[in-house]
Structures are given as C-alpha cells and as structure tokens.
Amino acid sequence: MTEPTPAPTSRPSSEDGPAAEDGPAAGDAPAPDPEVLELAAKVFDLARQGDTAALAAYVDAGVPADLTNDRGDTLLMLAAYHGNAETVLALLQRGADADRANDRGQTPLAGAVFKSEQQVIDALVEAGADPAAGVPSAIDTARMFGNDKLLARFGAS
C-alpha cells in the first residue's frame, strides 16, 4: 500500500501521507482562490499532525468531514494513516465516512492496518468500517503481513 499522495488539482492533497500538496485542483471550475487553497492545505496538515481540537473546530465551522484532496484522500484517511486515533474519532463523530476509499481504492482501515496503528484500527472497526472494503482491503493487508490476530478479528482466514 502506498502512502496517500498530492498535487494541486480539483481536490486538496498532501506530500507525507495520502497526498502531497494540498489544494483544490484546476479544470473543474474557475481557478480557486489562493486563500481557499491555503486553508485547505492547513486543514489537511491538521489531520496529518493529529491536531484534533483545531481540525474539529474547522469541521464544526463548516469544513466537510469528508473533504478530499486531489488524490481522493479524506481527512480521515490522513489522520488514520498517520496514527492519529483521537483525530480519527473526532472525524467519525462528525460524520466522516469510515469506508470512503481514495482514488487508489485504499480505505482508512487498510491504511491503519498497513501502518500497524492499533488504536486507529480499533476506532474504525468500532465505527463500523468494513474490513473487506477497498483494494487492497484491510483483510488483504492483514494477510500480506501475516497478521492472524487481525484476520480473526475481521472474520477472515
């Protein structure tokens, strides 16, 4: 599984996780306002860094919980991939889709399994994330790493 990645286009992105450079993409609409791009980059950085209070405040103020970057990585994907369990919980509580796959078919749960982020896995499973969703799925990822404990938890062998 590759790390979520970036490049300015119609959706924001990031360089050290499911996306590199955050900011909406061009092509779908008029050129985005630079201030909007700056805000999007900041919000994605908050998810990566696990700044739960600040990110929750932005979502509470109207930033979509399922905001995506140019690679289809959501705030939840970035928080999960970077092991920020508290941020994952806050986003889930605010309506983030636990099974929303990025443009590569990766889900937050598969990313958490790939990175061995147990607290994030627990939060996503408790929120109802589907271990069979995505490509590769969390089940496929657990198999790849020979993680029998997770396979049993997911009801797979």
C-alpha positions, 0 to 999 in steps of 0.5 A: 500500500502506498502512502496517500499522495498530492498535487494541486488539482480539483481536490486538496492533497498532501506530500507525507501521507495520502497526498502531497500538496494540498489544494483544490485542483484546476479544470473543474471550475474557475481557478480557486482562490489562493486563500481557499487553497491555503486553508485547505492545505492547513486543514489537511496538515491538521489531520496529518499532525493529529491536531484534533481540537483545531481540525474539529473546530474547522469541521464544526465551522463548516469544513466537510468531514469528508473533504478530499484532496486531489488524490481522493484522500479524506481527512480521515484517511490522513489522520488514520494513516498517520496514527492519529486515533483521537483525530480519527474519532473526532472525524467519525463523530462528525460524520466522516465516512469510515469506508470512503476509499481514495482514488487508489481504492485504499480505505482508512482501515487498510491504511491503519492496518498497513501502518500497524496503528492499533488504536486507529484500527480499533476506532474504525472497526468500532465505527463500523468500517468494513474490513473487506472494503477497498483494494487492497482491503484491510483483510488483504493487508492483514494477510500480506503481513501475516497478521492472524490476530487481525484476520480473526478479528475481521472474520477472515482466514 
